[in-house]
């Protein structure tokens, strides 16, 4: 497909477990973003990649959250020792450059029980 | 302080009528961009329209237009000839150009179009 692809679409995990969320951006897009959206809220910025490097990770809430983009394409958001408060929809977006509009994936709904 | 404020949690509009969704923003930067996204119940964020801070004309994209009033720091979305498929959450967002590409979103407005 031509859009941003996120897998899995839904993830249920137990408190304390480790999870990985994957984002496959639009081909050729150099900028990639992760956002978190809690119920009834707007998305909140987590981290932004320009190519392979994290250009801005100021939105990561704590050191349990980490993201990588080793080849400048697919990105993985990793959450260690999950907590119930991590339950949310995690949205990934990509854009051709940081100056152009971002296109979003369908999101991964994470539920920590 | 809230950087993006959407004061209307919910709005109703009659099919085929026009509707305005409000958005005010707060920034001290001179160079920034304003965006509107639509989020249907399926969850995907759909880009609608963009306005740059230096753009002198209001942006338009089909039935969507952005009423940009820079001095008042407002960027309202106008949807003309509403359709049932317009029922969704609408988010206003800002990009401060010295902060890279990250977007700051408002709380959203839920629009319901009545037949």
Interface residues (C-beta under 8 A of the other chain):
Chain A: X31 X33 X35 X40 X41 X42 X43 X44 X45 X48 X50 X55 X56 X59 X89 X91 X93 X95 X97 X98 X99 X101 X102 X103 X104 X105 X106 X107 X109
Chain B: X4 X35 X37 X42 X43 X44 X45 X46 X47 X50 X91 X93 X97 X99 X100 X101 X102 X103 X104 X105 X106 X107 X108
